[in-house]
């Protein structure tokens, strides 16, 4: 049961946080650099611009699901397993999803970085 | 990349590691939660360690979204992954765990991955970038009409 709950939680964290990350990145890219935007038209305008995008709240829900899945997982197993395992998988799923949905140019440098880090995170968990 | 942007990335890294450590400490106190007893996970947030952890994760959320406003997701995620290394060091010094040879290799791999990605461009140039430039103006004209 412990193994099932632990990996079920990890799978849910990966799916939910990938969804949340993609949505948040999309929303923030629409707003643009918040520092220069805030200097131009004020902090409140920037905040309103972020909050007026419904996808922001869908992203929050996804991240909340990931958060509670993490709490559930942590109640069954160590942070040194769940944190790295979920993170390593999320690096790979995010690189794929960012390429497909955000049209980011995931070049060889970024792939190598994502795989190096995912591998390193797995080694931390061993 | 300006100094301010690097500071934002450093804040993301620190908030993530400290927040997760605090959550783990709180959940250790609370103990196992079975799926039959799932609503009790909601009350976990009343534990002081969990609450403090959430405060740090809020800081993480704000700085992380700031970074996403000027850098690609596939840049921000690797660039802030030193938080896992920091997490390992916190475990070493707070929980007095030994860092094994495998973990050192893991730390080395992560650090080289971070070094690798931060050498490259932070934002995808091209039609996507043009969209970003256009977006604020669209909003501004929308407000006027």
Interface residues (C-beta under 8 A of the other chain):
Chain A: X5 X21 X22 X24 X25 X28 X29 X30 X31 X32 X33 X34 X35 X37 X41 X49 X50 X63 X67 X68 X70 X71 X72 X74 X75 X76 X78 X79 X80 X83 X84 X87 X90 X91 X94 X95 X98 X99 X102 X103 X104 X105 X106 X107 X109 X110 X112 X113 X114 X115 X116 X117 X119 X120 X121 X122 X123 X124 X126
Chain B: X4 X20 X21 X23 X24 X27 X30 X31 X32 X33 X35 X38 X41 X42 X44 X50 X57 X61 X64 X65 X66 X68 X69 X70 X72 X73 X74 X75 X76 X77 X78 X81 X84 X87 X88 X91 X100 X102 X103 X105 X106 X107 X108 X109 X110 X111 X112 X113 X114 X116 X117 X119 X120 X124 X126 X128 X131 X132 X133 X135 X136 X139 X140
